[in-house]
Amino acid sequence: MVGNFRADSGNGAVYVFNRDAASGWKMETKISPPGPVTGRNSGFGSSLILRGDTALIGASTTAAPAPCGCSRVTRQAAAGIP
């Protein structure tokens, strides 16, 4: 997983990669921020924690009315894509 908090005009995104023995690393899917975080400079993908098949994706923002942050938890599906 690779987080890019500046992707999509500042909304942020996380990209999920899988390694294929024949062709190397391949992007499988892109995770976009959920509704409440959506917005320019949301910071989605600014931090990632991986443990087993679970990922915690951080979003920190300085948006009004007060600076705050949130996180999203996602788990790997049986097919290998969250």
TIDREN-671092 format. One record per residue (C-alpha): residue in one letter; residue number from 1; x, y, z. Coordinates in Angstrom, 3 decimals, decimal comma. Each point is the difference from the previous one (the first is absolute). Example, Ala and Ser with C-alpha at 12.3 -4.5 7.8 and 13.67 -1.06 7.14 Angstrom:
# TIDREN-671092
(r A 1 (12,300 -4,500 7,800)),
(r S 2 (1,370 3,440 -0,660)),
***
This chain:
# TIDREN-671092
(r M 1 (0,000 0,000 0,000)),
(r V 2 (1,145 3,488 -0,851)),
(r G 3 (-1,698 3,140 1,326)),
(r N 4 (-0,049 3,253 -1,960)),
(r F 5 (-1,722 2,770 1,954)),
(r R 6 (0,231 2,359 -3,005)),
(r A 7 (-1,686 -2,321 -2,526)),
(r D 8 (-3,278 0,963 -1,660)),
(r S 9 (0,324 3,779 0,376)),
(r G 10 (0,965 -0,253 3,662)),
(r N 11 (-2,659 -2,516 1,093)),
(r G 12 (2,599 -2,741 0,483)),
(r A 13 (0,003 -3,702 -0,861)),
(r V 14 (1,649 -3,297 0,895)),
(r Y 15 (1,189 -2,366 -2,713)),
(r V 16 (0,081 -3,763 0,603)),
(r F 17 (2,689 -2,014 -1,796)),
(r N 18 (0,503 -3,746 -0,323)),
(r R 19 (3,127 -1,737 -1,185)),
(r D 20 (-0,286 -2,329 -2,972)),
(r A 21 (2,953 -2,366 -0,447)),
(r A 22 (-0,151 0,386 -3,796)),
(r S 23 (-0,444 3,756 -0,376)),
(r G 24 (1,030 1,519 3,355)),
(r W 25 (-2,077 2,545 1,929)),
(r K 26 (-3,477 0,791 -1,329)),
(r M 27 (-2,529 2,516 1,319)),
(r E 28 (-3,174 -1,855 0,973)),
(r T 29 (-2,281 2,746 1,267)),
(r K 30 (-0,241 3,552 1,268)),
(r I 31 (-1,667 0,925 3,297)),
(r S 32 (-1,543 3,479 0,095)),
(r P 33 (-1,043 1,899 3,120)),
(r P 34 (-3,473 -0,640 1,413)),
(r G 35 (-2,660 2,716 -0,192)),
(r P 36 (0,633 1,979 3,209)),
(r V 37 (3,725 0,422 -0,758)),
(r T 38 (-0,465 0,900 -3,646)),
(r G 39 (1,270 3,409 -0,833)),
(r R 40 (3,078 1,791 -1,088)),
(r N 41 (2,957 -0,481 2,328)),
(r S 42 (-1,706 -2,725 2,052)),
(r G 43 (3,348 -1,737 0,522)),
(r F 44 (-1,485 -3,432 -0,787)),
(r G 45 (2,870 -2,460 -0,416)),
(r S 46 (2,469 2,132 1,949)),
(r S 47 (0,666 -2,949 2,323)),
(r L 48 (-0,386 -3,774 -0,272)),
(r I 49 (0,294 -2,825 2,479)),
(r L 50 (-0,068 -3,578 -1,294)),
(r R 51 (-0,447 -3,046 2,181)),
(r G 52 (-0,797 -3,314 -1,595)),
(r D 53 (-2,986 0,498 -2,290)),
(r T 54 (-1,115 3,244 1,683)),
(r A 55 (0,968 3,567 -0,903)),
(r L 56 (-0,614 3,199 1,935)),
(r I 57 (0,011 3,029 -2,323)),
(r G 58 (0,451 3,407 1,573)),
(r A 59 (-1,382 3,356 -1,078)),
(r S 60 (1,008 3,212 1,691)),
(r T 61 (-1,541 3,276 -0,996)),
(r T 62 (0,200 3,631 0,940)),
(r A 63 (-3,445 0,780 -1,361)),
(r A 64 (-2,326 2,355 1,856)),
(r P 65 (-1,620 0,238 2,453)),
(r A 66 (2,772 -1,773 1,936)),
(r P 67 (2,982 -2,156 -0,924)),
(r C 68 (-0,826 -3,675 0,353)),
(r G 69 (0,784 -3,381 -1,468)),
(r C 70 (-1,478 -3,417 -0,521)),
(r S 71 (0,965 -3,493 -1,076)),
(r R 72 (-1,469 -2,744 -2,124)),
(r V 73 (0,468 -3,706 0,672)),
(r T 74 (-0,109 -2,412 -2,920)),
(r R 75 (0,648 -3,747 -0,229)),
(r Q 76 (1,235 -2,060 -2,903)),
(r A 77 (-2,802 -1,883 -1,730)),
(r A 78 (0,277 -3,703 -0,808)),
(r A 79 (0,962 0,858 -3,585)),
(r G 80 (2,921 2,101 1,268)),
(r I 81 (-1,469 3,436 -0,653)),
(r P 82 (-1,418 2,208 2,776)),
***
